[in-house]
């Protein structure tokens, strides 16, 4: 498995998390566990590409900040965990751009999902995002993660 394959797998899992969050408003723990296993594989197979200590410190700081967002009701627990494990794969030299892209993604999601709910929403929809007033935070997290890994 190459380093690029790990990145592609992380990106695919981020898309899966975004879809699951939009559909059910939940991000399963087994999915979070796969991210952790991929990070461990990256550290073992390609230790020269990861500054393990700083990557873990960054992920821990994201998790602590996420706890604050969870406490205020801004993020769900699954989104906080997803944000922390996504931080394990982000370039540390682009943190400002990552933060801005996450903030832009959240703002766009607020409008986008509100608009989609007004067009297609109904009480009997199988998608939670169309049934209730929820914003799947995995969508902007996934977008920022994919941007961070491949564009920034």
N, C-alpha and C positions, 0 to 999 in steps of 0.2 A: 504494500500500500504506500503510495507516494504522499508527500505532504500536500500536494494539490488535491488528491483524492479525499484526504481528511477534510479539507476546506469545502469541497463539493458536498460531502456527506453532511457537514454541519449546516451548510446552506439549505440542503434538502430538508433536514430536520427542522430548521427554522420555518420553512414554508409549511410543513406538516403541523407544527405548533400553532402557526397563525390560522390555518384552516380549522383545526380542532377548537381553538379559542373562539372563533367566529361561530362555529356550529353549536358548541356545547357550553361556552363560557368557562371551560376548564382546560387546564394543561396538565396531563397526567404525569405523575412522578417518574414512571418508567422512562418517559421521554427525556426528562431532566437527567436521569441516570445514564442514558446513552451519551449525552454531551460530556459528562464526567469521564466515562470510559474512553471516549475519543480524545479528550485532553490527556489522559494518562498514556494512551497509545502514542500521541504526538510527542510527549515528553520522553518516552522510552525509545521510540524509533528515531526521532529527530531532536535530540537535546540541544543541539547548537542553534535551533531556530526559536527556542523559547527561553526567556529569562524567567525561570520558574518562580522565584521569590516575588518579583515585581508583578507578574501576572496574577499570582494568588492574592497579593495585597490589593491590587486593583479590583479583582472579583469580590474580595471581602468588603472593600469600601462600597462597591455597588450594592452588595447585599445589605449592608447597614443602612445606606441611603434608601434602599427599597423598603426596609422595615418601616422607615419614617413615612414613606408614601402609603404603605399598607395601613399603618396606624391612622392616617388621616382619611382613609377610604379612597385614595386616588388610584391605587393599583390593587389587584387581587394577589393572593399568595403565589399562585402559579406564575403570574407575570414577573413577580419579584425574583423567583427562582430562575426563570428563564433569562431574565436580564443578567443575573449573576453568572450563570454558566456561559452565556454569550460573551461576557467580558473576558472569559478565559482565552478566547480566540481573537480578540481585538488588538490591533497595533497600538502599542503604548505611546508612540510618538504622534498620534493623531487624536488624542482624547478630546480636544476642543471641538474638532469637526464632528466627532462621533456624538458628542453631547448636543450640538446644534442640529445634527440630522435626526436624532431621537426626538428633540423638541419639535422640529418641523413635522416629523411623522405623526406625533401625537395631535398637533393642531389640525393637520390634514385629515386624520382619522375622525376627529370630532365632527367635522363637516361632512366628510364622505359617508360615514355610517348613519348620521342623522338624515342625510339626503336619501340614501338607499332605503332606510326604514320608512320614510315618507312616501316613497314610490312603491315599494314592494312589501312593506311590513303588514303582517296579519297575525292574529292570535293563534292560528293553527299552523304557522310556519314551523318547519323542522329545524330552522336555523335560529338559535337564540338571539343573534344580533337583529333579526327581523321581527322577533316576538316581543322583545323587551328593550328597554332603554339601557343598553350596555355598549360599551366600547371595548372591543377586543384589543387589549394592549399588546398582545403578541404580534400584531400586524406592524406597528411602528418599530417594535424591538427587532423583528425579523428583517425589516427593511434596513434599519441602521446596521444590523449585524452583517448583512450581505454587502452593503456599501462599504463597511469597514474592512471586510476581508478582501474584496475584489476591486474596489474603486479608489478608496482613500489611500 
